[in-house]
């Protein structure tokens, strides 16, 4: 656990808009697998299904959505918002991790 340098959180809902039958959880699992291959145990990836009552734990995310400044999925790294573009862009996450000093294994 001490090796963790970054925590990536992907907030989604049960159904993804990208393809029928696919979910944001599927996309988050793909990202987790890829980032684990690239960074190992340095990066923790968590998927959170953003539904009540869980969303009350994330007032910053609720505020972004209420202001119309974000759409699901929302990606944070170390609790800072990285992406609100409505997709899980693994290359964007990887580039950010490299920029904040997480090295590939």
Secondary structure, 3 states (H helix, E strand, C coil): CCCCCEEEEEEECCCCCCCCCCCHHHHHHHHHHHHHHHHHHHEEEEEEECCCCHHHHCHHHHHHHHCCCCECCEEEECCEEEECECCCCHHHHHHHHHHCCCCCC
